[in-house]
């Protein structure tokens, strides 16, 4: 089972200000976790602990990465292993070696062929590695075969991502969602050895315990699965209650008529940095995968004075485990509830187009499951200060209607705000209002939620030409004087 440290966070920054932000405090806590796990000779301790390999603690210290190359170029398989390396390092491990094998498809018995297993065993013994991570989802049989051959802990990509989520989840809902995803993954991988782990033992020889006690009884594997199913049912009930609370908060935001902007994209694409550039919110930022798990909602004003709510969501990744998509459904639905999505792409990645495909696939799955349409999106290519000029040239050629920005240097942020303002304007109603002097609350609300184009006064009250959300314009129809028939 994965060892969870959900409340500890990591910090690699220095020179913090006298009054640290919430994000800086989160990073400091995350740092303490990784310092805690480093320096432990896990291989020696766990080899001598007397337990079977499947019950050893998952402490990712010295790790060997293994991949199978079934399609694509050498550069693509190396990029995928580099992503697996980043995932493993985010979980707190030291990478001692990486290897991959070119095959038509993964070996059904050991994921890699028997020759590669022998080569891998030599690497594990020489390096003292205590964990092997495979870039794919292993079947229970493949995992058992590799563990028996290597005599070290073997995990797959899904298990690694679940471990990272377990470390980074902070909110009650996030922890419950991660726990549910882990249980859904583990319930098919609970292992035992029949009668040797029986809860009820037989009696006299040949009688199996006598009247009423014949048969092996409930084995340990059956009891473990039953307990997991009970715990999963309990967690689903808790998450359903939390989803109701989230929906109530969302309805309140909808009632406030404030435009909602979701920031979605591949993990480590710079979504949190972008929301900080747009709002100055001080959201946790770390150069690591899945630094943000719990949705962060911040209110800010655009340059035209319009109030907007930005929501920073959990990042997506290639082959995101289905268990996580299911467990984080209520969180991911924040994307579908938005008026517009800023789809952030890492321009410094060697294959950013593959990131776009992966994110669109996850959003498409959510749309299919919920039956709700996906909102319009603005594609934002981030980290252009660190990107390869050839990659950026390809993106400019292949993609239409894209904003290129750098959240680090601020380049392109004004253009992004302008693009966002223009899109929100297209959702507005252009109206003229006459508000009595006694209704100063209405004038204040119009200034807060709309874009005031002109303001004047006559004997009857305040004359305002304004762009407003269509829902709010309907509420203020009693003050309507003239309506522009063109919705701009």
SULCOR-V694936 format. One line per field, one symbol per residue. ss: DSSP state (2 for helix, 1 for strand, 0 for the rest). burial: b if it has 9 or more other C-alpha atoms within 8 Angstrom, else e. A space follows every 50 residues. Layout:
# SULCOR-V694936
ss->???
burial->???
This chain:
# SULCOR-V694936
ss->00000000000000000000022222222222222220000222222000 00222000000111111110000222222222222222220001111111 11000010001002222222222222200011110000022222222222 00111122222222222200022222222222222200000002222100 00000000000000000012222222222222222222222222222222 22222000111111110000222222222000000000000000011111 10000011111100010000022222202222222200011111110000 02222222222222222222000001111111000000222222222200 01110000000022222222222222011111111000022222222220 11111111001111111112222220222111100000
burial->eeeebbbbbbbeeeeeeeebebbbbbbbbbbbbbeebbeeebbeebeeee eebeebeeebbbbbbbbbbbeeeeebbebebeebbbbbbbbbbbbbebee beeeebeeebbbeeebbeebbebbeeeebbbbbbbeebeebbbebbbeeb ebbbbbbbbbbbbbbbbbbbeeebbbbbbbbbbbbebeebeeeeeebbbe bbeeeebbbbeebbebbbbbbebbbeebbeebeebbebbeebbeebeeee eebeeebbbbbbbbbbbbbbbbbbbbbbbeeebbeeebbbbbbbbeebbb bbeebbbbbbbbbbbbbeebeebbbebbbbbbbbbbebbbbbbbbbbbee ebeebbebbeebbbebbeeeeeebbeebbbbbbbeebeeebbeebbeeee ebbbbbbeebebbeebbeeebeebbebbbbbbbbbbeeeeeebebbbbbb bbeebeeeebbbbbbbbbbbebbeeeeeebeeeeeebe
